[in-house]
Amino acid sequence: MNWPVCSIAEARAALTKTGAPFETRDEKIGDDVLRTYVHAPSHIRQVLDDSRRFADRDFLVYEGDRVTFEAHWRAANAFGRALAERYGIEKGDRVAVAMRNFPEWPACAFGALAIGAILVPLNAWETGAGLARMIRDSGAKVTVVDSERLERLQGEEHGSTLITVRDGGGDDRFERLVGPVAEWSMLPDRPAPDRTLAPDDLATIGFTSGTTGAAKGALGTHRGAMTNLVSTQYRAARAALRRGDSWPPAAAKEQLVVLLPLPFFHATGMHSGLVPALARGTRLVGMHRWDLEKALALIEAERANILVLVPTLVEQLLQHVPDGGMEGLESVHTVTYGGAPASADLAAGVQSRFPGASPAQGYGATEVTSLIASNSHEDLIARPDSVGTVVPCCDIRIVDDHGNDVATGAPGELWVRGPNVFRGYWELEDATSAVKQGAWYRTGDIVTMDEEGFIFVKDRKKDMVIRGGENIYCAEVEQAIGRISGVVECAVFGLPDKIMGEIVAATVVAHTQAGLTAQGVRDRLAADLAAFKVPTVVSVVDAPLPRNAAGKVLKHKLRDEMQVEQA
């Protein structure tokens, strides 16, 4: 094949011109003129209502449950009615969800969004105290929880009415309000209250780990979600044109099937997984928890076409699947990953172990409603260390420490502007000002860009570890360590790890008489932090931490020393 048959710029021009699927126009949004997609839906309720055209197709497959698009529409609207009629939820009120990826999760989320409520997806892996803090901070009037989250919240002050799903107790049970999953198809054909929704209405508060230790709620709009919905198809369209194929392709005879083990509370899980599936009639196959053997069985049984994973899970697959592939995986044509740094050899590994499949990678953040850039197919094979080119709706700048644009190929901080960029952090003006300059969002990532527009992430300004797709801010862990009796000072940083991408490590300076041990530090942290935030490696020392002339801790030196010790 003579690849590529067109340049990146030529593909973009063809896909965004008048009448094309990704046609754009300039639109005034607030004080800014931004580039928007002409063919994007106006709001999430429109996507929910349009999903009825898929009727009896399976939308959600989870353990023993199978939910059709029609049954899901009825359940979501029944929940929306219950929120409005029983709990008095008005447009702009917050409704939180904290549970596993049960079918009830999307029914609750889309039901709340349909009546104009602001959805607050909570990290289900958080501690009870962490969940309660986010519920309080968001002012959620109603929070839907499963039995695990209900148990964690016992004794915590959260100020929200709890609705329980599955095995939860109490009168406020989802099954009483809506009904069990198996009976959703028999619910009344009755929509939720019709409240006027506009593209720039707030839709979500997505909590991100805080650099100061407290989680921050990023405000996303319906327009942001709908912009990302359109962007999720762009990389496949660009790859098709670069290959010489047409776009859009002919309508598929069979339903697209996606294995999505990532949590819905992540931007990737919701905005680049759940929403696109609802919009395009895709079957989503979920899992109670990740299990490699079960994932392989599900791929075979459901004839999954696309795997949406984090690099950690792709690494596990590649270690198990032999070169040349294995029986039962022939249906897979795309393995996509994101949410954490990926090794450059992943793309080649996917190609060798999934013959006929293409690798794909997304790069973004909660603050941009998931996607900033994407790379896939031949382009990812050619540039396996690049996160791709920016999506059509976004403008980017790469700047130095003084805010000046750098030369092509030079490193600088990536700034992004577009209709998908968040409005700010919920009730945190200072935190918002620290990362936004007008319409521009400062990502904190240090990148370079080549002549064709391919972006390469080199480092990050944020003091953060990304472990298996989870963002962990070092300040939060350092504050928790600092509360342990006998600790003088500490430093938390990331160590590279083949499976997890990075793991959390800590060097702890303790009083000699304190008797602190590495395991003792970990045990005490387990009571205060979510399990994924507890350092995997702890070094307890009595010498002061190394510092530069300005008094800043030299974490790179600690990291290098610990890597030598761990070798």
C-alpha positions in Angstrom: 0.0 0.0 0.0 1.3 3.5 -0.9 0.8 5.2 2.4 0.0 7.9 3.1 -2.0 9.1 0.1 -2.6 12.5 1.7 -1.0 14.7 4.3 -2.4 15.4 7.8 -3.4 18.9 6.7 -5.1 17.6 3.5 -7.1 15.0 5.5 -8.2 17.6 8.0 -9.2 20.0 5.3 -11.3 17.3 3.6 -13.0 16.2 6.8 -13.8 19.7 8.1 -15.0 21.4 4.9 -18.5 22.5 4.3 -20.9 19.5 4.3 -18.2 17.1 5.6 -18.8 15.0 8.8 -16.5 17.2 10.9 -17.4 20.6 9.4 -16.5 23.4 11.8 -17.6 27.0 12.2 -16.6 29.9 14.4 -19.1 30.6 17.2 -19.1 33.2 20.0 -19.3 31.4 23.3 -19.3 33.8 26.2 -16.5 36.3 25.6 -14.6 34.0 23.2 -14.9 33.0 19.6 -14.3 29.2 19.3 -14.4 26.6 16.6 -17.4 24.3 17.0 -18.7 21.2 15.1 -21.7 22.1 12.8 -23.1 18.6 13.1 -22.8 18.1 16.9 -26.0 17.4 18.9 -27.1 20.3 21.1 -27.1 18.4 24.4 -27.0 15.0 26.0 -30.7 14.6 26.3 -30.9 14.8 22.5 -28.5 11.8 22.3 -30.6 9.9 24.9 -33.8 10.4 22.9 -32.2 9.7 19.6 -30.9 6.3 21.0 -34.5 4.9 20.8 -33.9 4.3 17.1 -31.7 1.4 18.1 -34.7 -0.1 19.9 -34.1 -3.8 20.7 -30.3 -3.8 20.1 -28.3 -4.6 23.3 -26.8 -1.4 24.7 -25.3 -2.8 28.0 -24.0 -6.2 28.8 -22.8 -6.7 32.4 -22.3 -10.1 34.0 -25.8 -11.7 33.6 -27.6 -8.5 32.6 -28.5 -7.4 29.0 -30.1 -4.1 28.6 -31.5 -2.9 25.2 -31.4 0.8 24.1 -35.2 1.0 24.5 -35.1 -0.5 28.0 -32.3 1.9 29.0 -34.3 4.9 27.7 -37.3 3.9 29.7 -35.2 3.4 32.9 -33.3 6.7 32.5 -36.5 8.6 32.0 -38.2 6.8 34.9 -35.3 7.9 37.1 -35.4 11.4 35.8 -39.1 11.6 36.7 -38.4 10.2 40.2 -35.7 12.8 40.8 -38.0 15.6 39.8 -41.2 14.4 41.4 -40.0 12.6 44.6 -36.8 14.6 45.3 -37.6 18.0 43.8 -34.5 18.1 41.7 -34.5 21.2 39.5 -32.3 22.3 36.6 -28.8 23.0 37.9 -29.1 20.8 41.0 -26.4 18.3 41.5 -26.9 14.5 41.4 -23.9 12.3 42.3 -23.3 8.7 41.3 -20.8 6.4 43.1 -20.9 2.8 42.1 -19.4 0.1 40.0 -20.2 0.0 36.2 -23.6 -1.5 36.9 -26.3 -0.8 34.2 -27.9 1.5 36.8 -24.9 3.9 36.4 -25.8 5.1 32.9 -29.6 5.0 33.7 -29.0 7.3 36.7 -26.5 9.5 34.8 -28.6 10.1 31.7 -31.8 10.4 33.7 -30.3 13.2 35.8 -28.8 14.9 32.7 -32.1 14.7 30.8 -33.9 16.9 33.4 -31.1 19.5 33.5 -29.4 18.3 36.7 -25.6 18.5 36.9 -24.1 15.0 37.1 -21.3 14.4 39.6 -19.5 11.1 38.8 -17.6 10.1 41.9 -14.4 8.0 42.0 -15.8 4.8 43.4 -12.3 3.8 44.6 -12.1 6.7 47.0 -12.4 6.3 50.8 -15.6 7.1 52.6 -14.1 10.4 53.8 -13.0 11.3 50.2 -16.5 10.5 48.8 -18.2 12.5 51.5 -16.0 15.5 50.9 -16.8 15.5 47.2 -20.5 15.1 47.9 -20.4 18.0 50.3 -18.2 20.2 48.0 -20.5 19.7 45.1 -23.7 20.2 47.1 -25.2 17.1 45.6 -28.8 16.8 46.8 -29.0 13.2 45.8 -26.3 10.6 45.6 -26.8 7.1 44.1 -24.6 4.5 45.6 -24.1 0.7 45.6 -23.6 -1.4 48.8 -19.8 -0.9 48.9 -20.0 2.8 48.7 -23.0 2.9 51.2 -20.8 1.0 53.7 -17.9 3.4 53.2 -20.2 6.4 53.8 -21.5 5.1 57.1 -20.7 7.7 59.8 -19.5 10.3 57.3 -21.1 13.7 57.0 -22.2 14.3 53.4 -25.5 16.1 53.6 -27.0 14.2 50.7 -30.0 11.9 50.3 -28.7 8.4 49.4 -30.4 6.2 46.9 -29.1 2.7 46.9 -28.8 0.1 44.1 -28.6 -3.6 44.1 -28.0 -4.8 47.7 -28.4 -1.4 49.4 -30.9 -1.0 52.2 -33.4 1.7 53.1 -36.5 3.1 51.6 -34.7 5.1 48.9 -33.9 2.2 46.7 -33.4 2.4 43.0 -35.4 -0.8 42.5 -38.4 0.8 44.2 -38.1 4.0 42.2 -37.5 2.5 38.8 -37.4 -1.3 39.0 -34.9 -4.1 38.7 -32.8 -4.3 35.5 -34.7 -7.3 34.1 -38.0 -5.3 34.2 -36.8 -2.1 32.5 -38.3 -3.1 29.1 -41.7 -3.1 30.8 -41.5 0.4 32.2 -44.0 3.0 30.9 -43.2 4.8 27.6 -43.1 8.1 29.4 -40.4 10.8 29.1 -39.0 12.7 32.0 -40.0 16.4 32.5 -39.1 18.4 29.4 -36.8 21.1 30.6 -35.1 23.5 28.2 -31.5 22.6 27.8 -28.9 24.8 26.0 -25.4 23.7 24.7 -23.6 25.8 27.3 -25.6 24.6 30.3 -23.5 22.9 32.9 -23.6 19.1 32.6 -21.0 17.6 34.8 -18.7 18.2 37.8 -15.8 15.8 37.3 -13.5 15.7 40.3 -9.8 15.6 39.7 -7.0 15.0 42.3 -5.8 18.3 43.7 -2.3 19.6 43.7 -3.0 20.9 47.2 -4.5 17.7 48.4 -8.2 18.5 48.0 -10.0 17.2 44.9 -11.3 19.9 42.5 -14.5 19.7 40.5 -14.1 20.5 36.8 -17.2 22.1 35.3 -18.1 20.5 32.0 -20.9 21.6 29.7 -23.3 19.8 27.3 -21.4 21.5 24.4 -18.2 20.1 25.8 -19.6 16.5 25.9 -21.1 16.8 22.4 -17.9 18.2 21.0 -16.0 15.3 22.4 -18.6 12.9 21.0 -17.8 14.1 17.5 -14.0 14.2 18.1 -14.0 10.5 19.1 -14.6 9.5 15.5 -12.0 11.8 14.0 -8.9 9.6 14.3 -10.6 6.7 12.4 -11.8 9.1 9.7 -8.3 10.7 9.3 -6.7 7.2 9.1 -9.2 6.2 6.4 -8.4 9.2 4.2 -4.6 8.7 4.8 -5.1 5.1 3.7 -7.1 6.1 0.6 -10.5 4.9 1.9 -13.6 7.0 1.9 -15.4 8.4 5.0 -18.0 7.8 6.3 -17.8 4.1 5.6 -20.9 2.2 4.3 -23.3 1.4 7.1 -22.2 -1.8 9.0 -24.5 -4.7 8.8 -23.5 -5.9 12.3 -23.6 -3.9 15.6 -20.3 -2.6 16.8 -19.3 -4.2 20.1 -16.9 -2.5 22.6 -15.3 -4.1 25.6 -15.1 -1.2 28.2 -13.7 -2.3 31.6 -12.7 1.3 32.5 -14.9 3.0 35.1 -17.6 5.3 33.9 -16.6 7.9 36.4 -13.4 8.6 34.4 -13.6 11.1 31.5 -12.5 8.4 29.1 -15.1 5.9 30.4 -18.0 8.3 30.2 -17.3 10.8 27.4 -15.2 8.6 25.1 -17.0 5.3 25.9 -20.5 5.6 27.3 -21.8 8.7 25.4 -20.4 7.6 21.9 -21.9 4.1 22.5 -25.3 5.6 23.3 -25.1 7.9 20.2 -24.0 5.2 17.7 -25.9 2.1 18.8 -22.9 0.3 20.1 -23.0 -2.6 22.5 -20.9 -1.9 25.6 -19.6 -5.0 27.4 -18.6 -4.3 31.0 -16.9 -6.2 33.8 -17.4 -6.3 37.6 -13.6 -6.0 37.9 -10.8 -6.6 35.5 -9.8 -10.2 35.1 -7.7 -11.2 32.1 -9.1 -14.6 31.5 -12.7 -13.3 31.8 -11.9 -10.4 29.4 -10.6 -12.9 26.8 -13.8 -15.0 27.2 -16.0 -12.0 26.8 -14.2 -10.9 23.7 -14.8 -14.3 22.2 -18.4 -14.7 23.4 -19.6 -11.1 22.4 -17.4 -10.9 19.3 -15.9 -7.6 20.6 -14.5 -5.3 17.9 -12.9 -2.6 19.9 -11.1 -2.8 23.2 -11.0 0.4 25.3 -8.2 0.1 27.9 -5.5 1.8 29.8 -1.9 0.9 28.9 -1.6 -1.2 32.0 -4.3 -3.6 30.7 -2.9 -3.6 27.2 0.4 -4.7 28.6 -1.3 -7.6 30.4 -3.0 -8.7 27.2 0.3 -8.6 25.3 2.0 -10.7 27.9 -0.7 -13.3 27.6 -1.6 -13.4 23.9 1.1 -15.1 21.8 2.7 -13.5 18.7 0.4 -14.1 15.8 -2.7 -14.0 17.9 -5.0 -16.6 19.4 -8.3 -18.2 18.6 -11.3 -16.3 19.7 -9.9 -12.8 19.2 -10.4 -12.6 15.4 -13.3 -10.1 15.8 -11.0 -7.4 17.3 -10.1 -4.6 14.8 -9.1 -1.8 17.2 -7.2 -1.8 20.5 -7.4 1.8 21.9 -5.7 3.1 25.1 -5.1 6.3 27.0 -5.4 7.9 30.4 -1.7 7.2 31.2 1.7 7.3 29.6 2.1 4.4 27.1 5.4 2.7 26.1 6.4 3.2 22.5 6.3 -0.6 21.9 2.6 -1.0 22.7 1.5 -0.2 19.1 3.8 -2.8 17.6 2.7 -5.3 20.2 -0.9 -4.8 19.4 -0.2 -5.3 15.7 1.7 -8.5 16.2 -0.7 -10.2 18.7 -4.0 -9.0 17.1 -3.5 -9.6 13.4 -5.8 -7.4 11.4 -6.3 -5.0 14.3 -5.0 -1.4 14.6 -3.7 0.4 17.7 -5.2 3.7 18.7 -4.3 6.2 21.4 -6.1 9.1 23.0 -4.7 12.0 25.0 -6.6 14.4 27.1 -7.9 15.3 30.5 -11.1 15.8 32.6 -10.6 19.5 32.0 -11.1 19.1 28.2 -14.0 16.6 28.5 -11.6 13.8 27.5 -9.8 14.3 24.1 -7.2 16.8 23.0 -5.4 14.7 20.5 -5.4 11.2 19.1 -3.2 8.8 17.1 -4.1 5.5 15.4 -3.6 3.0 12.7 -0.6 3.5 10.4 0.2 6.9 12.0 0.7 5.3 15.4 2.8 2.6 14.0 5.0 5.2 12.3 5.1 7.4 15.4 4.5 5.1 18.4 5.8 7.7 20.9 3.3 10.4 19.7 -0.1 11.0 21.2 -1.2 12.3 17.7 -2.5 15.5 16.3 -5.0 17.8 17.8 -8.7 17.3 17.2 -10.3 19.8 14.8 -12.2 21.8 17.3 -9.2 22.7 19.4 -6.4 25.3 19.1 -3.1 24.6 20.8 -0.1 26.6 21.9 3.3 25.3 23.1 4.8 28.0 25.3 7.9 28.7 27.4 7.9 29.8 31.1 7.1 33.3 30.0 4.1 32.4 27.9 5.9 32.8 24.6 5.3 30.4 21.8 8.3 28.1 21.2 9.8 27.1 17.9 8.7 23.9 16.2 10.3 20.9 17.9 11.2 22.8 21.0 9.8 21.8 24.4 7.1 23.8 26.1 3.9 23.6 28.1 0.8 22.6 26.1 -2.1 25.1 26.2 -5.4 24.2 24.6 -8.5 26.2 23.7 -11.9 25.0 22.4 -15.5 24.4 23.2 -14.6 21.2 25.0 -12.5 23.0 27.6 -14.0 23.1 31.1 -15.5 26.3 32.5 -13.5 26.3 35.7 -13.3 24.5 39.0 -16.4 24.4 41.1 -16.3 27.3 43.6 -12.5 27.5 43.3 -11.6 30.8 41.6 -7.9 30.7 42.6 -7.5 27.2 41.4 -9.2 28.1 38.1 -7.0 31.1 37.6 -3.9 29.0 38.1 -4.7 26.9 35.0 -6.8 29.1 32.8 -5.8 32.2 31.0 -8.9 33.5 29.2 -10.2 30.6 27.1 -6.8 28.8 27.3 -6.3 25.8 29.6 -2.7 25.1 30.7 -2.4 21.4 30.7 0.8 21.3 32.8 2.3 18.8 30.2 5.6 19.5 28.6 5.5 18.6 24.9 7.1 19.0 21.6 5.4 19.1 18.1 6.9 18.2 14.8 6.3 19.9 11.4 3.1 17.8 10.7 1.5 18.6 14.0 2.2 15.4 15.9 2.5 16.0 19.6 5.1 14.2 21.8 4.6 14.3 25.6 8.0 14.7 27.3 7.3 15.6 30.9 4.8 17.3 33.2 4.9 20.3 35.3 2.3 19.0 37.7 3.7 17.0 40.7 1.7 14.0 39.8 1.9 10.2 39.4 -0.3 8.4 36.9 -0.7 4.8 38.2 -2.7 2.6 35.9 -4.7 5.5 34.6 -5.4 7.1 38.0 -4.0 10.6 38.6 -2.4 10.9 42.1 -1.1 14.2 43.2 2.0 13.9 45.3 0.9 16.8 47.7 -2.1 14.8 48.9 0.0 11.8 49.8 2.7 14.0 51.3 0.1 15.6 53.5 -1.2 12.3 54.7 2.4 11.1 55.5 3.0 14.3 57.3 0.2 13.6 59.8 2.0 10.4 60.9 3.6 10.8 64.3 7.4 10.8 64.1 7.6 12.1 60.5 10.0 15.0 60.0 9.5 15.5 56.3 8.8 13.4 53.2 8.7 13.5 49.4 6.4 11.5 47.1 7.2 10.8 43.5 6.6 8.3 40.7 8.8 5.3 39.7 8.5 3.8 36.2 6.7 0.5 36.1 6.3 -1.9 33.2 2.7 -2.9 34.1 1.2 0.2 35.9 3.1 2.8 33.9 4.1 4.4 37.2 3.9 3.5 40.9 3.9 5.8 43.9 7.1 5.9 45.9 7.9 7.9 49.0 11.1 8.8 50.9 10.2 9.5 54.6 12.5 11.3 57.0 11.7 10.1 60.5 12.9 10.9 64.0 15.3 8.1 65.0 13.4 7.3 68.1 10.1 7.1 66.3 10.6 3.5 65.2 8.8 4.0 61.9 9.1 1.3 59.2 8.1 1.3 55.6 5.3 -1.1 56.2 4.2 0.9 59.2 3.9 4.0 57.0 1.9 2.1 54.4 -0.4 0.6 57.1 -1.2 4.1 58.5 -1.8 5.6 55.1 -4.3 2.8 54.3 -6.7 4.3 56.8 -6.5 7.8 55.2 -6.0 7.2 51.5 -7.7 5.3 48.7 -5.8 2.1 48.2 -4.4 3.2 44.8 -2.8 6.2 46.4 -0.8 4.3 49.0 2.9 4.2 48.0 4.0 0.9 46.7 7.6 1.6 47.7 8.6 3.5 50.9 12.1 4.3 52.1 12.4 5.5 55.7 15.6 7.5 56.3 17.1 9.8 59.0 19.0 12.2 56.8 17.4 15.4 55.5 15.9 15.4 52.0 18.3 16.8 49.3 17.4 20.4 48.3 18.6 22.9 45.8 19.8 26.5 46.6 16.2 27.7 46.6 15.2 25.0 49.1 13.2 22.9 46.7 13.4 19.1 47.3 15.3 17.4 44.5 12.8 14.6 43.8 14.7 13.5 40.6 17.7 12.6 42.8 15.5 10.6 45.2 13.9 8.9 42.2 17.3 8.0 40.8 18.5 6.7 44.1 15.4 4.6 44.6 15.6 3.1 41.1 19.1 2.0 41.8 18.0 0.4 45.1 15.1 -1.4 43.4 17.2 -2.6 40.5 
